[in-house]
Amino acid sequence: MIRKLLFGVMSPFIGVALLLGVLYVGVTLLVSGHATIGWSIILGLVAWVAYGFMQGSKQLDDLIHNINRNHGTHFARTNGFGTRPCIYFDDQKKKLLIVDGKQHRVENFSFVRSWALNWIERGNLRTGALRYSDVHIELQTTDYQTPLIRIPCLGKSQGDLWNARMALLFR
């Protein structure tokens, strides 16, 4: 969403490079004694990115509202997880909503055959600390066209939480 808002159809690499370039110009002007212009550029850039996030959030809220109205469901952003795709649950109607960009689908709970919480564990040999990456819940579905759906989690604790919640929802 933000990439499209800021840079149209540019590749992500070009968009990030452009953002970093504008940020570099702002910091350079700030350091070189042109504080007003430097701060203006930096604050403008922050406002632009924040506006993109708010617009994406509003679009998702509008989509969920329209789906609830059309399907007679009660999906809420507080009862779901994921970044892209996202999944939301209506435990009263036993339905789930999967949103991936502009595409979405409303399915019964029976659509999910099984699920598994997966992650990659990386250890630091010097400190012995563990890091978890690529944390996601993988759904096995009854749909021949999309038999596996990967829902990313923000971290291992969120994955554990939603794994437990899904066990309660689907029993």
Summary of the structure (lengths in Angstrom):
residues: 171
radius of gyration: 20.6
end to end distance: 35.6
largest distance: 64.1
contacts: 437
relative contact order: 0.09
helix: 47%
strand: 28%
